Amino acid sequence: MSIDMLRAELMSLKELVSAQSSEITLMKMQIADMQKVATCEQSDTPNLGHPNKAHVLCRLKGKDGFLEVNADDSNHFRLKRT
């Protein structure tokens, strides 16, 4: 490969990294916004699969309703739209 080809490839990769960095920054901002509107609470409903494990319910408000996330100590997650 010639030096000019390597420079062109390097510039192309640099532009790609810059674009991906911008996308990551935007996603981080969107996640931060979602965390502001999410509500999480310890659930009173027993965790039937693991009765001794803590059970948490988080609800995230979206334009089409809610996205519920159920989680427990053993890293089991369930998603449900309501």
KERO-680891 format. One record per residue: x, y, z of N, C-alpha, C in turn; residue number from 1. Coordinates in nm, 2 decimals. Layout:
<rs>
     n.x     n.y     n.z    ca.x    ca.y    ca.z     c.x     c.y     c.z  pos
       X       Y       Z       X       Y       Z       X       Y       Z  NUM
...
</rs>
This chain:
<rs>
     n.x     n.y     n.z    ca.x    ca.y    ca.z     c.x     c.y     c.z  pos
    0.08   -0.12    0.00    0.00    0.00    0.00    0.09    0.12    0.00    1
    0.04    0.22   -0.07    0.12    0.35   -0.08    0.08    0.43    0.05    2
    0.16    0.53    0.07    0.14    0.62    0.18    0.01    0.70    0.16    3
   -0.02    0.74    0.04   -0.14    0.81    0.01   -0.27    0.72    0.04    4
   -0.26    0.60    0.00   -0.37    0.51    0.03   -0.39    0.49    0.18    5
   -0.28    0.47    0.25   -0.29    0.46    0.40   -0.35    0.58    0.46    6
   -0.31    0.70    0.41   -0.36    0.83    0.47   -0.51    0.83    0.44    7
   -0.55    0.80    0.32   -0.70    0.80    0.29   -0.77    0.70    0.37    8
   -0.72    0.58    0.40   -0.79    0.49    0.48   -0.79    0.54    0.63    9
   -0.69    0.60    0.67   -0.68    0.65    0.81   -0.79    0.76    0.82   10
   -0.80    0.85    0.73   -0.90    0.96    0.73   -1.04    0.90    0.73   11
   -1.06    0.80    0.65   -1.19    0.73    0.65   -1.23    0.67    0.79   12
   -1.13    0.61    0.85   -1.15    0.55    0.98   -1.18    0.66    1.08   13
   -1.10    0.76    1.07   -1.12    0.88    1.17   -1.26    0.93    1.16   14
   -1.31    0.95    1.04   -1.45    1.00    1.02   -1.55    0.90    1.08   15
   -1.53    0.77    1.06   -1.62    0.67    1.11   -1.62    0.67    1.26   16
   -1.50    0.68    1.32   -1.49    0.69    1.47   -1.56    0.81    1.52   17
   -1.55    0.92    1.46   -1.61    1.05    1.50   -1.77    1.03    1.49   18
   -1.82    0.97    1.39   -1.96    0.95    1.37   -2.01    0.86    1.48   19
   -1.94    0.75    1.51   -1.98    0.66    1.61   -1.98    0.73    1.75   20
   -1.88    0.81    1.77   -1.87    0.88    1.90   -1.99    0.97    1.92   21
   -2.03    1.04    1.81   -2.15    1.12    1.82   -2.27    1.04    1.85   22
   -2.29    0.92    1.79   -2.40    0.84    1.82   -2.40    0.79    1.96   23
   -2.28    0.75    2.02   -2.27    0.71    2.16   -2.31    0.82    2.25   24
   -2.27    0.94    2.22   -2.30    1.06    2.31   -2.45    1.08    2.31   25
   -2.52    1.07    2.19   -2.66    1.09    2.18   -2.73    0.98    2.26   26
   -2.69    0.85    2.25   -2.75    0.74    2.32   -2.73    0.76    2.47   27
   -2.62    0.81    2.52   -2.60    0.84    2.66   -2.70    0.94    2.71   28
   -2.72    1.05    2.63   -2.82    1.15    2.67   -2.96    1.09    2.67   29
   -2.99    1.01    2.58   -3.13    0.95    2.58   -3.14    0.86    2.70   30
   -3.04    0.78    2.73   -3.05    0.69    2.85   -3.07    0.78    2.98   31
   -2.99    0.89    2.99   -3.00    0.98    3.10   -3.15    1.03    3.11   32
   -3.20    1.07    3.00   -3.34    1.12    3.00   -3.44    1.02    3.04   33
   -3.42    0.89    3.00   -3.51    0.78    3.04   -3.50    0.75    3.19   34
   -3.38    0.76    3.24   -3.36    0.73    3.38   -3.43    0.84    3.47   35
   -3.44    0.96    3.42   -3.51    1.06    3.49   -3.66    1.03    3.51   36
   -3.72    0.97    3.41   -3.87    0.94    3.41   -3.90    0.80    3.46   37
   -3.80    0.72    3.48   -3.83    0.58    3.52   -3.86    0.58    3.67   38
   -3.96    0.50    3.71   -3.99    0.48    3.85   -3.96    0.33    3.89   39
   -3.89    0.31    4.00   -3.85    0.18    4.04   -3.90    0.17    4.19   40
   -3.94    0.05    4.22   -3.98    0.02    4.36   -3.97   -0.12    4.39   41
   -3.96   -0.15    4.52   -3.96   -0.29    4.56   -4.10   -0.34    4.55   42
   -4.11   -0.46    4.48   -4.24   -0.51    4.46   -4.30   -0.58    4.58   43
   -4.43   -0.57    4.60   -4.49   -0.65    4.71   -4.53   -0.79    4.66   44
   -4.53   -0.80    4.53   -4.56   -0.93    4.47   -4.44   -1.03    4.49   45
   -4.47   -1.14    4.55   -4.35   -1.24    4.58   -4.29   -1.28    4.44   46
   -4.17   -1.31    4.45   -4.10   -1.36    4.33   -4.11   -1.51    4.34   47
   -4.21   -1.56    4.26   -4.25   -1.71    4.27   -4.13   -1.80    4.23   48
   -4.05   -1.76    4.13   -3.94   -1.84    4.09   -3.83   -1.85    4.19   49
   -3.81   -1.74    4.27   -3.71   -1.74    4.37   -3.76   -1.66    4.49   50
   -3.83   -1.73    4.58   -3.91   -1.66    4.68   -3.82   -1.59    4.78   51
   -3.69   -1.62    4.79   -3.60   -1.55    4.88   -3.52   -1.44    4.82   52
   -3.55   -1.41    4.69   -3.48   -1.31    4.62   -3.56   -1.18    4.62   53
   -3.49   -1.06    4.62   -3.56   -0.93    4.61   -3.62   -0.92    4.47   54
   -3.72   -0.85    4.46   -3.79   -0.84    4.33   -3.82   -0.69    4.31   55
   -3.78   -0.63    4.20   -3.79   -0.49    4.17   -3.87   -0.47    4.04   56
   -3.96   -0.37    4.04   -4.03   -0.34    3.92   -4.00   -0.20    3.89   57
   -3.96   -0.18    3.76   -3.94   -0.04    3.71   -4.03   -0.02    3.60   58
   -4.09    0.10    3.59   -4.18    0.14    3.48   -4.12    0.26    3.41   59
   -4.11    0.25    3.28   -4.06    0.36    3.20   -4.18    0.41    3.11   60
   -4.21    0.54    3.12   -4.32    0.60    3.04   -4.27    0.62    2.90   61
   -4.35    0.58    2.81   -4.31    0.60    2.67   -4.44    0.66    2.60   62
   -4.42    0.70    2.47   -4.53    0.76    2.40   -4.65    0.67    2.38   63
   -4.62    0.53    2.38   -4.73    0.44    2.35   -4.77    0.36    2.48   64
   -4.73    0.41    2.60   -4.76    0.34    2.72   -4.64    0.32    2.81   65
   -4.64    0.21    2.88   -4.52    0.19    2.97   -4.45    0.07    2.93   66
   -4.32    0.07    2.96   -4.24   -0.05    2.95   -4.20   -0.09    3.09   67
   -4.24   -0.21    3.13   -4.21   -0.26    3.27   -4.10   -0.35    3.26   68
   -4.01   -0.34    3.36   -3.89   -0.43    3.37   -3.90   -0.49    3.51   69
   -3.91   -0.62    3.52   -3.90   -0.69    3.65   -3.76   -0.75    3.66   70
   -3.70   -0.73    3.78   -3.57   -0.78    3.80   -3.56   -0.84    3.94   71
   -3.47   -0.94    3.95   -3.45   -0.99    4.09   -3.30   -1.01    4.11   72
   -3.26   -1.05    4.23   -3.12   -1.06    4.27   -3.04   -1.15    4.18   73
   -3.10   -1.25    4.12   -3.02   -1.34    4.04   -3.01   -1.30    3.89   74
   -3.03   -1.17    3.87   -3.01   -1.11    3.74   -3.11   -1.16    3.63   75
   -3.23   -1.20    3.67   -3.33   -1.24    3.58   -3.42   -1.12    3.55   76
   -3.43   -1.09    3.42   -3.51   -0.97    3.38   -3.63   -1.02    3.29   77
   -3.74   -0.95    3.31   -3.86   -0.97    3.22   -3.91   -0.83    3.18   78
   -3.93   -0.82    3.05   -3.98   -0.69    2.99   -4.13   -0.71    2.95   79
   -4.21   -0.61    2.97   -4.35   -0.62    2.93   -4.40   -0.48    2.90   80
   -4.47   -0.47    2.79   -4.54   -0.34    2.76   -4.68   -0.34    2.82   81
   -4.71   -0.22    2.88   -4.85   -0.21    2.93   -4.91   -0.08    2.88   82
</rs>
